[in-house]
Amino acid sequence: MYWKLKELRKKKKLTTMNMAEKLGISKPFYCQLENQTRRLSYDMAVKIADVFGMKPDSVFYHDHIERKY
């Protein structure tokens, strides 16, 4: 799971439905992204990061490093 993504979403008091609406996707699609059962595209990573006013690396890169080591 992208732990930081879920953490940021909850911190902003956004539901998975809120995120899906902001991204123009379905709730199940968003949940699959958050739980890593669907592959995250670069374009979607940018859109998600924009919701939080961040860069994609700030949201997702740490998870990549954790899985690598």
C-alpha positions as CSV (number, residue, x, y, z in Angstrom):
1,M,0.0,0.0,0.0
2,Y,1.2,3.5,-0.6
3,W,1.2,4.4,3.1
4,K,1.9,8.1,2.5
5,L,-0.9,8.4,0.0
6,K,-3.4,7.1,2.4
7,E,-2.0,9.2,5.2
8,L,-2.2,12.4,3.2
9,R,-5.7,11.6,2.1
10,K,-6.8,11.1,5.7
11,K,-5.0,14.2,6.9
12,K,-6.9,16.2,4.3
13,K,-10.1,14.5,5.5
14,L,-10.8,13.1,2.1
15,T,-12.6,9.9,1.5
16,T,-11.7,7.5,-1.3
17,M,-14.8,8.7,-3.1
18,N,-13.6,12.4,-2.8
19,M,-10.3,11.4,-4.3
20,A,-11.9,9.5,-7.1
21,E,-14.1,12.5,-8.0
22,K,-11.2,14.9,-7.9
23,L,-9.3,12.5,-10.3
24,G,-12.2,11.7,-12.6
25,I,-12.1,8.0,-11.9
26,S,-14.3,5.5,-10.1
27,K,-14.0,4.8,-6.4
28,P,-12.9,1.1,-7.0
29,F,-10.2,2.3,-9.4
30,Y,-8.9,4.7,-6.8
31,C,-8.9,2.1,-4.1
32,Q,-7.0,-0.3,-6.3
33,L,-4.4,2.4,-6.9
34,E,-4.1,3.1,-3.1
35,N,-3.8,-0.6,-2.4
36,Q,-1.4,-1.3,-5.3
37,T,-3.6,-3.8,-7.0
38,R,-3.7,-1.6,-10.1
39,R,-0.6,-0.1,-11.7
40,L,-0.1,3.6,-11.1
41,S,0.7,5.5,-14.3
42,Y,2.9,8.6,-14.2
43,D,0.0,10.8,-15.4
44,M,-2.2,9.5,-12.5
45,A,0.7,10.0,-10.0
46,V,0.9,13.7,-11.2
47,K,-2.8,14.2,-10.8
48,I,-2.8,12.6,-7.3
49,A,0.1,14.7,-6.2
50,D,-1.6,17.9,-7.6
51,V,-4.6,17.2,-5.2
52,F,-2.2,17.5,-2.3
53,G,-0.2,20.4,-3.9
54,M,2.9,18.2,-4.0
55,K,5.3,16.6,-6.5
56,P,4.8,12.9,-7.3
57,D,8.2,12.0,-5.8
58,S,7.1,13.5,-2.5
59,V,4.1,11.2,-2.4
60,F,5.3,8.0,-3.9
61,Y,9.1,7.8,-4.0
62,H,9.6,6.8,-0.4
63,D,7.4,3.8,-0.9
64,H,9.6,2.7,-3.8
65,I,12.8,3.0,-1.7
66,E,11.2,1.0,1.2
67,R,10.2,-1.9,-1.2
68,K,13.6,-1.9,-2.8
69,Y,15.5,-2.5,0.4
